Amino acid sequence: MRASRPLLSLLLITALASVLQSCRGVSDVNLPPEPVHQTRPVSRRVFLVVFENQKYEGVVGNPHAPYLNGLMQEWASADNFYANTHPSLGNYFMLTTGDIISNDLNFADIVTQNNIAREMGQAGVSWKAYLASMPSAGYLGDKAYPYVKSHNPFAYFSDVRLLEENRQKMVPFSAFQGDLDAGALPAFVYVVPDQTRNMHDCEDGTRDCSNDEKIAAGDEWLQSVVEPILASN
């Protein structure tokens, strides 16, 4: 039997392919235009917001997640999406490298495999990771709860760790609103709430609350992130 579906990630606004589409070379200019079948304008920006530890069936239709369910109804739901492994670290690697790499939550090696940061750099696609409760831009440590390094795969990549310019693309989430207001968001925006807002722990940092309370806190946080994005378009 298949494992229960975890609500691991939510891809908002558009797909990465639409970003890479904007990086075509000049050799494409003589090609006939592709037919347009979309009824909505195409965005050149991708927002990937990642949550944790909840089954698909536990969130979809849950009255404690009204905003998330509203997004699903208005836009779309990837209802054949499954986690690859447990615990979560391997899934974050799979999401960004196509390989589990490690399930060890104490994993501290430098990842040299091909990864999304490298691919975007080679394609000239701008990116930035906004990480809630991260102590400072470029932080590589893992002792700053409620921030956890294992939810930030960029912090393991050689392309990021060994290049100061790329390290500075990992920033505290507190920088997000300023970049949004200034029109300075990159083409690919990776957003991760901390453990008290990602549906993993309770708002007070414990696990003593109900699961619905965890879901409600994450749903409220998501709304505070997405509404300003939608209002800016």
C-alpha positions as CSV (number, residue, x, y, z in Angstrom):
1,M,0.0,0.0,0.0
2,R,1.1,3.5,-0.6
3,A,2.2,5.6,2.4
4,S,-0.2,8.3,3.5
5,R,0.2,11.6,1.7
6,P,2.1,14.2,3.7
7,L,1.5,17.8,2.9
8,L,5.2,18.4,2.4
9,S,5.2,21.3,0.0
10,L,2.9,23.9,-1.7
11,L,3.9,25.3,-5.0
12,L,2.3,28.7,-5.4
13,I,1.7,31.0,-8.4
14,T,3.3,29.1,-11.3
15,A,5.9,26.4,-12.2
16,L,9.6,26.6,-12.5
17,A,9.4,25.9,-16.2
18,S,7.8,29.3,-16.7
19,V,10.9,30.9,-15.1
20,L,13.4,28.9,-17.2
21,Q,11.2,29.8,-20.3
22,S,12.2,33.5,-19.8
23,C,15.9,32.5,-20.1
24,R,15.7,31.3,-23.7
25,G,18.6,32.3,-26.0
26,V,18.3,34.5,-29.0
27,S,18.3,31.5,-31.2
28,D,14.6,31.1,-30.3
29,V,13.5,34.4,-31.9
30,N,12.9,32.9,-35.3
31,L,10.7,30.1,-34.0
32,P,6.9,30.4,-34.6
33,P,5.1,31.4,-31.5
34,E,3.6,28.6,-29.4
35,P,-0.2,28.6,-29.1
36,V,-1.5,30.1,-25.9
37,H,-4.1,28.2,-24.0
38,Q,-4.0,29.9,-20.7
39,T,-6.8,32.0,-19.3
40,R,-4.5,33.5,-16.6
41,P,-1.4,35.6,-17.1
42,V,1.9,33.7,-16.9
43,S,4.0,34.7,-14.0
44,R,7.8,34.8,-14.2
45,R,8.3,34.1,-10.5
46,V,7.9,30.9,-8.5
47,F,7.1,30.7,-4.8
48,L,7.8,27.4,-3.1
49,V,6.4,27.3,0.5
50,V,7.2,24.1,2.4
51,F,5.3,22.7,5.4
52,E,5.8,19.6,7.5
53,N,4.4,16.5,9.1
54,Q,0.8,16.5,8.0
55,K,-1.1,14.0,6.0
56,Y,-3.0,15.1,2.9
57,E,-6.2,13.7,4.3
58,G,-5.7,15.6,7.5
59,V,-5.5,19.0,5.9
60,V,-7.7,18.9,2.8
61,G,-11.2,19.8,4.0
62,N,-10.0,20.5,7.5
63,P,-11.9,23.6,8.8
64,H,-8.8,24.5,10.8
65,A,-7.0,25.3,7.5
66,P,-9.5,27.5,5.7
67,Y,-6.9,29.6,3.8
68,L,-5.0,26.6,2.4
69,N,-8.2,24.9,1.4
70,G,-9.4,28.1,-0.3
71,L,-6.2,28.2,-2.3
72,M,-6.7,24.6,-3.4
73,Q,-10.3,25.3,-4.5
74,E,-9.4,28.5,-6.4
75,W,-6.2,27.3,-8.0
76,A,-5.1,23.6,-7.8
77,S,-4.1,20.7,-5.7
78,A,-1.4,18.2,-6.5
79,D,-3.3,15.2,-5.1
80,N,-0.9,12.5,-6.4
81,F,2.2,13.9,-4.6
82,Y,4.0,11.7,-2.1
83,A,7.0,11.9,0.2
84,N,9.9,9.8,-0.8
85,T,11.3,8.9,2.6
86,H,11.4,9.6,6.3
87,P,12.5,11.7,8.2
88,S,12.2,15.0,6.4
89,L,15.8,15.8,5.4
90,G,15.8,13.3,2.6
91,N,12.6,14.8,1.2
92,Y,14.2,18.3,1.1
93,F,17.1,16.9,-0.7
94,M,14.9,15.0,-3.1
95,L,13.0,18.2,-3.7
96,T,16.1,20.1,-4.7
97,T,18.6,17.5,-6.0
98,G,16.5,14.6,-7.2
99,D,18.3,12.3,-4.7
100,I,17.6,11.5,-1.1
101,I,21.3,11.8,-0.2
102,S,20.8,11.3,3.6
103,N,18.1,10.7,6.2
104,D,20.5,11.6,9.1
105,L,19.2,14.7,10.8
106,N,22.8,15.3,12.1
107,F,24.1,15.1,8.5
108,A,26.9,17.8,8.2
109,D,28.6,16.9,4.9
110,I,28.9,19.2,1.9
111,V,26.6,18.1,-0.9
112,T,28.4,18.2,-4.3
113,Q,25.6,16.6,-6.3
114,N,23.8,18.6,-9.0
115,N,21.1,20.7,-7.4
116,I,18.6,23.4,-8.1
117,A,20.9,26.2,-7.0
118,R,23.5,25.1,-9.6
119,E,20.9,24.6,-12.3
120,M,19.4,28.1,-11.7
121,G,22.9,29.7,-11.6
122,Q,23.9,28.1,-14.9
123,A,20.6,29.2,-16.5
124,G,20.9,32.8,-15.1
125,V,17.8,32.4,-12.9
126,S,17.8,34.5,-9.8
127,W,16.9,32.8,-6.5
128,K,16.7,33.4,-2.8
129,A,15.8,31.3,0.3
130,Y,13.7,33.1,3.0
131,L,13.9,31.1,6.2
132,A,11.9,31.9,9.3
133,S,13.9,32.4,12.5
134,M,17.2,32.0,10.7
135,P,19.7,34.0,12.9
136,S,21.5,35.8,10.0
137,A,22.0,35.8,6.3
138,G,24.3,33.0,5.2
139,Y,24.0,31.1,8.5
140,L,25.3,27.5,8.2
141,G,24.7,26.3,11.7
142,D,22.0,24.2,13.2
143,K,21.6,25.4,16.8
144,A,18.9,28.1,16.4
145,Y,15.5,26.6,17.2
146,P,12.9,27.1,16.0
147,Y,14.9,27.4,12.8
148,V,16.3,24.0,11.7
149,K,19.0,23.5,9.1
150,S,17.5,20.2,7.8
151,H,14.7,22.2,6.2
152,N,17.1,24.4,4.3
153,P,18.9,22.1,1.8
154,F,20.7,25.1,0.3
155,A,22.9,25.2,3.4
156,Y,24.4,21.9,2.4
157,F,25.2,22.6,-1.2
158,S,28.8,23.2,-2.2
159,D,27.6,25.8,-4.7
160,V,26.3,27.8,-1.8
161,R,28.6,27.0,1.1
162,L,31.8,27.8,-0.9
163,L,30.5,31.0,-2.6
164,E,29.8,33.9,-0.3
165,E,27.6,35.5,-2.9
166,N,25.3,32.4,-2.9
167,R,25.5,32.1,0.9
168,Q,24.0,35.6,1.2
169,K,21.0,34.4,-0.8
170,M,19.9,32.5,2.3
171,V,18.3,35.1,4.5
172,P,15.9,35.4,7.5
173,F,12.3,35.5,6.5
174,S,12.1,39.0,8.1
175,A,13.7,40.3,4.8
176,F,10.9,39.0,2.7
177,Q,8.4,41.8,3.1
178,G,11.0,44.5,2.3
179,D,12.1,42.7,-0.8
180,L,8.5,42.3,-1.9
181,D,7.7,46.0,-1.3
182,A,10.8,47.0,-3.2
183,G,10.1,44.7,-6.2
184,A,13.4,42.9,-5.4
185,L,12.2,39.3,-5.2
186,P,14.1,36.9,-7.3
187,A,12.6,34.6,-10.0
188,F,12.6,31.6,-7.6
189,V,11.6,32.2,-4.0
190,Y,12.0,29.4,-1.5
191,V,10.1,30.0,1.8
192,V,10.2,27.9,4.9
193,P,8.4,28.7,8.2
194,D,10.1,27.7,11.4
195,Q,9.1,24.7,13.6
196,T,6.3,26.7,15.3
197,R,4.6,27.6,12.0
198,N,5.3,24.7,9.7
199,M,2.6,22.4,11.3
200,H,5.4,20.4,13.1
201,D,5.4,21.9,16.7
202,C,3.1,24.0,18.7
203,E,3.3,27.8,18.7
204,D,5.0,27.7,22.1
205,G,7.7,25.3,20.8
206,T,6.2,22.2,22.5
207,R,4.2,19.3,21.0
208,D,1.5,19.5,23.7
209,C,-1.2,21.1,21.6
210,S,-3.6,19.3,19.3
211,N,-2.8,18.5,15.7
212,D,-5.5,20.9,14.6
213,E,-3.9,23.7,16.5
214,K,-0.6,23.1,14.6
215,I,-2.5,23.1,11.3
216,A,-4.3,26.3,12.2
217,A,-1.1,28.1,13.2
218,G,0.5,27.1,9.8
219,D,-2.6,28.1,7.9
220,E,-2.6,31.5,9.5
221,W,1.1,32.0,8.8
222,L,0.6,31.0,5.2
223,Q,-2.1,33.6,4.7
224,S,0.1,36.3,6.1
225,V,2.7,35.3,3.5
226,V,0.5,34.8,0.4
227,E,-1.9,37.6,0.7
228,P,0.7,40.3,0.3
229,I,2.1,38.4,-2.7
230,L,-1.2,38.3,-4.4
231,A,-2.0,41.9,-3.6
232,S,1.3,43.0,-5.2
233,N,0.4,41.5,-8.6
